[in-house]
């Protein structure tokens, strides 16, 4: 989950940093790239609610473990005043309803702006950045809070013991969901976006071969499946090998002044 979130966060950064620098000739491609990020995030969260959370609740026999995460997803309403993420012993971090609502509202505005442009030439990087800034902090807090909650599940009283068949089944649940949640979101757009914002050098290359798949399969997902929208991927933060690269639009920075 950490690596999946890392790809989404890197994707966010690639959009935020390049938005005001995109030349007119590349605006259509950039809008497509930016909308794919939204599709990735929305599909990821919807699939968590529909599949992953339910499976883990069943595994641990506890329907309350995701209470705060559901709240962050907008499933529960409360009158808690806006605060940043705060420690919750044993369960990681929580976000208040108002903070979570800022994320959801901003994400919706992000999609509405990009999807309702009269034409790509009307795209304003300054306006997109303004919208992104409205949900930047709660977005990052939510992603960190969710990871903290998942990490804390290892200490749940009903967590399966390491080395048991139950533990193997639990591990398989997360692995299977992690694979399916990206592919079901979109093989020709979300999958290439995910792979091209996945830094293989993170943690000194510990995850260089993640997700585990034959090299020809990964190549095909990027170069064949991704060819339908090939003009979008120039904006990605990594190359096809998973190495970080300079963001494409930064080369036009001088032209903006």
N, C-alpha and C positions, 0 to 999 in steps of 0.2 A: 504493500500500500504506500509506503514511504516513497518508493521509486516512481510509482504512478503519479502521486501528488507532486513529486519533484518535476516531472515532465510538464504537468499542468502549470506549475508556478513559473518554470522557465518559459513556457509558451506565453504566459501573461507578460513577463518581462520583455520578451521579444516584441510583443505588440506595443506595449507602452513606450519603449525606447525608440521604436522606428516610426510610430504613427505620424509625428509632425514632419518627418523627413521624406516621406514617400513622394516621388515625382508623379505628375499626372499620368504618365504612360503606364505606371505600375499600380495605380489605385484600384483597379478592378481586381487584380490578383491579391492585393493586400486585404481588401474587404472580404474576399473569399477565405483567406487564411484566418482572419480575425473571427469570422462567423464560425469557422470550424472549431476554434477554441471554445466558443460558447456551446456548441453542440457537444463537445467532449465533456465539459463541466456538467451540463444539464443531464446528459445520459448517465454519467458517472453517479451523480447524486440520486437520480431516479432509480437506477439499478441497485444502489445500496439499500434504498427503502424497500424495493420490491423483492429482493433476493437475499443479499448478504445478511442484513440485520436479522431477518426472520430465521435464517439457518443457524446463526450464532445463538440466538435466543433459545432455539430448540436444543442446541448442543449443550448449553449451560443450564437449561431449565430455569431461565430468569428473563422475564419480559421487561425488566426495568433497566437493564444495562445500557440501553441506548436512549434513555429518557432525555438527556441533555443534547445528544446529537439530533434527535427528532426535533427538539426545540430549535436548534440552530438551522435545521432544514425547513423550519416554518410550519411544522406539524402541530405545535402546541403554542398557544398564546398566553402571555403573562403580562403583568404590569411592572416588571422589574425595570428600574431605571438603567440607562445605558452605561455600561462599564466595559473595560477591556477583559480579556480572558483572565480567569482567576483560578488558582490551584484548588482542586477538590481532592482531598486525601483518598488514595486508592482508586481514583477514577480519572486522574489527569487534570483536564481543564474544562471549564464551562464558559459559555458566553451568555450574556443576557439576551432577552428577546429583542430589545431595541437594537442591539449591536447586530444580531443575526438578521433582523429585518432590513437593516441598511445594506447588507450583502445581497439579499434577495431582490430588493427594490433596484439597486444599482445594476445587478446582472440583467434584470428585465429591461431596464432603460438602455443598456449596452446593446442588447439584441434588437430592440425596437429601432434604435438609431441606425444601425448598420443595415437592417433588413428593409427599411422604409426610405432609403435614399432614392431620390428621383433618378439618379444615374451615378455611377462610380465617380465621375468627375466632381460631384458635389461633396465628396468625402472631405471632412476636415479632421486632420490629425489632432489639432488643438482641442476640438470638441470631444473627440473620442477620449483623449487623455483626461479631460475634465470629468467625464462620466466615470472613467475607471478610477479616478482618485476618490470618488464618493464611496466606493466599496472596497478599496484596496486594503485598508486595515482590518475590517471584519472578515474579509475573504482569507487573508493570511492567518489570522487568529483561528478561524474555523478549521482550516486544514491542519494546523498544528494541534488544535484541541482534539480533533478526531483521531489523529495518530496516537496521542497520549492516552485516549480512552481505549483504543485497541491494544496498546502495549500493556495497559493495566489489567487486561483480561487474563493474563497469565497467572495473576494472583487471585483470581476469582475462586471461591471455595469449591465450585463445581468444575473447575478447569481440569481436563484430563491430565493424568500424570505422564511425564515425558517417557517415551519408549513404549507406551501402551498402544493398543490398536485404536483406542479412542483418540489418542493424540495424533496418530497417523491420519485418521479420518478428518480431524479438524484441520490439519495442515493441508490435506488434499482439497478441502472445502475452499480455503482461501486461495490456493493456487488455481483451482478451476475457475473460481469467480473472477480472479484477476485477469485471466486470459479471455474469458467470455465477455467481460464488461467492456473491453476495448473493441473487440471484433464486432460485437453486435451494434456498437455505436455507429460504425461505418468503415468498411474495409478500404474504400477508395479515398477517404478523407481523414477520418479520425485516426485510423491506424498509422498512416504515414506521419501525421502530425505528432502523434505520440512517440514514434520511433525517432523522428528527427529533432525532438526536443529532449531526448534521453541521453544524458551525459555519461558515457561509459567510464570516464575518469573519476567520477565521484568516489569519495572515500578511498583514494589511492588505487582506483581501478578494481576494487573488490567485487563490483557488480558488472564488470566489463562484458560478461557473457549472459547477462540478464536482459530480457526474458530468455529462458533456454529454448533455442530453436536452431535448426541447421542454418548455416550461413546462406545457402541458396534460397531458403524460404524467406529469410529477412530481406534479402536482396530483391526478391520478387514482390514482396509487400510494398517496398519503397518505390522500386523502379517500374513495376508492371501495374500493380493495383493503383499505385499513386500517380501513374502517368496521366490519368484523366484530368487531374488538376496540377500538372507538373509546374505550371508557372507560379503556384502558390508557395512552393517549398523553398524558394530562394530566401524567404524571410525567416526560416527556422534557425534555431540557435546552434544546431549541430549538423555535421555532414552525415552521409549515409553510413559511415563507419562508427558513428556515435562520438566523434571528436568535436569539441567546441570550436566554433569558428566566429570570425567577426561578423556582426549583423550586417546584412546586405545594404540597408538604407543608410547606414552611418556614413557611407562614402559620399552621400549628397549633403552632408551637414554644412559644408562651406557654402553651398549654393543657397542656403536658407538665410544667409546673413548678407 
